[in-house]
Amino acid sequence: MAPIAIKSVLISESVDPRCKSILEENGIRVTEKQNMKKDELIAEIKNYDGLVVRSATKVTADVIGAADNLKIIGRAGTGVDNVDVDAATKKGIIVMNTPSGNTISAAELTCALLISLSRNVPQAVISMKQGNWDRKKFMGSELFGKVLGIVGLGRIGKEVASRMQSFGMRTIGYDPITPPQVSASWGVEQMPLEELWPQCDYITVHTPLMPSTVGLLNDESFAKCKKGVKVVNCARGGIIDEAALLRALESGQCGGAGLDVFVEEPPKDRALVEHPNVISCPHLGASTKEAQARCGEDIALQMVDMVNGRKLIGAVNAQILVSTFTEESHQLIRLGEAVGALLQACTTSNKPLSSVQITTLGDSMKTSTSYLSSSVLVGLLKHDGCCPNLINVLSLSKEAGIKCLIFKKNLTCESTLQAIGAVQGGVPVLLELCGSVFRQPVSLAGSLLFFKAPANPQLLSSVAGKNLM
Ligand SMILES: NC(=O)c1ccc[n+]([C@@H]2O[C@H](COP(=O)([O-])OP(=O)(O)OC[C@H]3O[C@@H](n4cnc5c(N)ncnc54)[C@H](O)[C@@H]3O)[C@@H](O)[C@H]2O)c1
């Protein structure tokens, strides 16, 4: 990836101090504020290339709209729920998070909730504080020998499994991406959800919140569970349908719930929080000193790695950039942009072309097709008022009505305009333009002027003057 220059970063809320010091050690100017209000953020954001947030700052479309120079939004934490990723992508801004910084903390809280559910620890604590000594009421059950269903076997799901196995629990699970043999290597047998529900004494969810996971546990799935099943949601509010959970708690189908997250935070509807069999926390999964330190440090290191063109970690909307960290890719991106700009200049109208066919030749180009074709579109769309880059160009070209077709075989192009380019000696060059072959490849740099005329040595001197011959 061609290095992205980040000279100034705004930290809009409390982030571990290592974040600021790492950025500053790497020559980035940092302004740190506490709990910035939205209006203040909108007024100031145009002065920065980078923004670092945790979860209190809501990076909405109007904030992004005012962020004229912003190149990256970094969230020191897992997930980017407080960032309007679509608006950022359209503006060509990278959105990055620190996916693994709080894995252990979230896993440990999940385990704490599972253990508390088995022994009614929070309820017993409240009762003691009220002056009671009620031993019968808080009779619990052992975790040993019980079945824990883990839905979502990513980073946190895996850590929860190994910890609860040490309590003697049998761990079963489901994940559409993690291969069964991989989870089996850490002791989790995978099976379809239909088979999983009826076997579990406890269920914990560790998936992202997305259309396919909203209401994963609902009336229908609760009905398939063992009576009295206990559930934990330390992932995102809404993965367990809140209304269905309340119904299951009231009917006894669900014997208890540990909730760290809610659809609305803080929850205005208090029915779940106040239910006697619910233990809940105000979204504390990542709230440990260690997790905050790791996330603050990780976001700064990830930004610095990106700025120095070393690697890209944690970006949620810039997958295309991951394979652009070699000098060869920089050259191909320059070639693509130059060819795109040339084709745009060749059109007689100011409007971009409506369809672009890109053909790459040679096996070495197989891995570069996606960023090469996007860079051609960047060149094509770069005109007054339009600032395309590799992040936003696909959505901009869709909006502009440009169809992009990619071929990886011999040219069969019958387009109106055709340009053939290559990289020679590290320099992007033009080999052919609209049927005219350049025996001497033309370096695609600086300002170029093209004339179409019959080959005639006198013509050049009459156009360029004798001194240039
Ligand atoms: N409570 C907190 O403060 C806190 C802290 C950290 C993370 N989290 C949340 O925990 C969740 C898990 O985080 P992670 O770091 O383990 O993420 P991860 O990306 O490592 O793992 C998520 C897993 O869910 C799986 N998945 C996706 N759709 C699924 C489906 N329909 N059914 C089953 N599995 C599915 C994915 O394949 C992936 O393996 C996320 O929602 C994250 O936002 C919460």
The ligand as an ORCA input file, in Angstrom:
! r2SCAN-3c Opt
* xyz 0 1
  N     -19.190     -7.377     26.259
  C     -18.159     -6.735     25.761
  O     -17.736     -5.709     26.259
  C     -17.474     -7.313     24.563
  C     -16.077     -7.250     24.472
  C     -15.454     -7.811     23.360
  C     -16.219     -8.386     22.347
  N     -17.581     -8.402     22.452
  C     -18.405     -9.010     21.418
  O     -18.232    -10.418     21.479
  C     -18.557    -10.996     20.220
  C     -17.486    -11.984     19.815
  O     -16.238    -11.332     19.684
  P     -14.954    -12.127     19.111
  O     -13.783    -11.223     19.313
  O     -14.921    -13.510     19.621
  O     -15.342    -12.149     17.561
  P     -14.776    -13.140     16.453
  O     -14.961    -12.450     15.169
  O     -13.412    -13.622     16.816
  O     -15.775    -14.387     16.547
  C     -17.100    -14.325     16.152
  C     -17.467    -15.700     15.630
  O     -18.878    -15.728     15.390
  C     -19.068    -16.570     14.279
  N     -20.394    -16.391     13.706
  C     -20.806    -15.484     12.794
  N     -22.104    -15.673     12.506
  C     -22.515    -16.723     13.248
  C     -23.743    -17.406     13.385
  N     -24.841    -17.046     12.682
  N     -23.814    -18.444     14.250
  C     -22.720    -18.822     14.950
  N     -21.522    -18.228     14.851
  C     -21.421    -17.185     14.019
  C     -17.938    -16.177     13.349
  O     -17.713    -17.167     12.359
  C     -16.778    -16.038     14.311
  O     -16.046    -17.235     14.427
  C     -18.717     -9.817     19.266
  O     -20.088     -9.519     19.143
  C     -18.031     -8.682     19.986
  O     -18.518     -7.428     19.574
  C     -18.212     -7.882     23.545
*
